[in-house]
Amino acid sequence: MIENLDLGMVNWARAQFALTAMYHWIFVPLTLGISWIIAFYHTIYVRTGSEEWKRLTRFWMKLFGINFAIGVATGIIMEFEFGTNWSNYSWMVGDIFGAPLAVEGIVAFFIEATFFAVMFFGWNRVSKGFHLFSTWMVAVGSNLSAVWILVANSWMQYPVGQAFNPDTARFEMQNFFEVALSPFAVNKFTHTTSASMMMGALFIISISSWYLLRGRHVIMAKRSIVVAASLGLIASIFTIFNGDESAYQIAQVQPMKLAAVEGLYEGQTNAGLAVFGVINQDKKVYDSQPAFTGFNVHVPGVLSLMANRSFGSFVPGMKDLTYGNAEHNILGAAQKMELGQKAVASLDAYRQAKKAGDAAAAEVQLAAFNENKVHLGYGYLNKADEAVPPVALNFYAFRIMIALGILFPLIFIGYLLFSYRGSLERKKCLLGLGTITYVLGIIASQAGWIVAEVGRQPWAIQDLLPVTVARTNLTAGTVQTTFFMFLVLFTLLLIAEISIMAKQINIGPEEN
Amino acid sequence: MITQATDRPWLATRIYRFYRDGFRQMTVGRTLWKIIFIKLFIMFAVLKLFFFPDFLATRFATDTQRADYVIEQLTRPDPAMFNPSKEDNHD
């Protein structure tokens, strides 16, 4: 039972899930993004009838297929982990996740499986129009299937459209549209897909730059770059805007995440955005040590603007959110813990009353539970500062994501400018930088994942279920074994992908 | 025109041939399919079967029992078990 829980298990289970998700996330953005760019290439071929555009389209399609094949089904491992390592959580969210994931399965199967085959096998065998339609449908289907995963993830960050059933211990869906169209889900989808489009563009630019540096497949590389950089530039600008919207939503729904990301311990009006700084890792939320050690740069008012759309507004810090701030009417985790503990006690009393057949007492306890259920998760914390996520990891991951997110549009502009001037081949430094941009894109993408997921710790479901209660009663040893098995499996698969991909890139489009 | 229409194979046959010929003409695709099948075998026949049993599905026979178990976990947690100092969750 719960007395025998191995505390190390939670962190091992989290590490295993992070390993699986981050590995899966190497492939997903490229699949989502490059599928659109290939659809554009294919469209240009159909409109121009040029064999060069056809060869180009087929080449990038082949690399897309390699990435898809190596990445496909790696996400299923996460579902295994839910059932084994996170059984309480799986049980509790089954009703919410069931519908979106079922829709995803149907959409992925019917759209992707059907049109995928036509896209790859359809050259000269189906009409040009239907073939092109299939290529577009692969892009649409891939991105649509991502919708439902992101809806599920968004619900964990912002659990709307649900009601907790104390008899079944399940969060039950009350309003499908509220879940599917929550602002958090819409923003997460647009941010993820636009960032993925950028990833696709960076992938094409990296390989094309490599070709240009070696003087191989020059026409194909130049044409690929112009389309990819144009779409990448549009996507990167869009990503910056919906990233800003994401920050605003986090400020409203997950203020602790925003405070951790900014290393903001004490709330401020006209709060500054940290551009650069070194986090003081010894700092605790309750002490008076400085948040940063040494040199740090803040831009006054920008964090307030991002968080509340107003320069002079107050942005709560981790201390305010942990211990409360009466002046700004902020309920801290310490106060929420008391309410959460009442919710847990009422839930227990309700259960006992039901068992004893005392309907009147059960009704009273249920009413008491409903009064405090929004703070249920806080009832499982031992100390208020447990509500603070890891600060340094979030702070640095966010800055890496932002810095690279600003660099990418500049790279796209550089490529477009020199392509327009006809001097791209001579810009060796830019091409050298271009060859590694995809790796930088992966780093930015993974950093974004860290901010989204580590930033919401300790919650499996925001404010309602901490990871310590979401997990299964297993020993750490069990999870450790499979963690290392995954590490070996994923490493082998990654080596397989890189070697197959490298071989095809080296062969180039002619022999395809 | 009529002759051409009657000579044309059935839709199901055409779809079958489309896939068959497509698979036959694959080059790198053959390697990828092998990787996919090996991966799926490892995932479902090894990992799922031996290392990732569904905890609640294997321990309990009915949904009522599963619900009772989870409620028990939610309502009778030992606070000492959630001590973060042992968890190293923080910076």
Interface residues (C-beta under 8 A of the other chain):
Chain A: M1 I2 E3 L5 L7 G8 V10 N11 K62 G65 I66 A69 I70 V72 A73 T74 I76 I77 F80 E81 G83 T84 S87 N88 S90 W91 M92 A117 F120 F121 R125 V126 P166 D167 T168 A169 R170 I279 Q281 V344 L347 D348 R351 Y380 L381 N382 K383 D385 E386 V388 P390 V391 A392 L393 Q457 P458 P466 T468 V469 T472 N473 L474 T481 T482 M485 L489 L493 A496 I500 Q504
Chain B: F18 Y19 D21 G22 F23 Q25 V28 G29 T31 L32 W33 I35 I36 K39 L40 I42 M43 L47 K48 F51 F52 P53 D54 F55 L56 A57 D63 R66 A67 V70 I71 E72 Q73 L74 T75 R76 P77 D78 P79 M81 F82 N83 P84 K86 E87 D88 N89 H90 D91
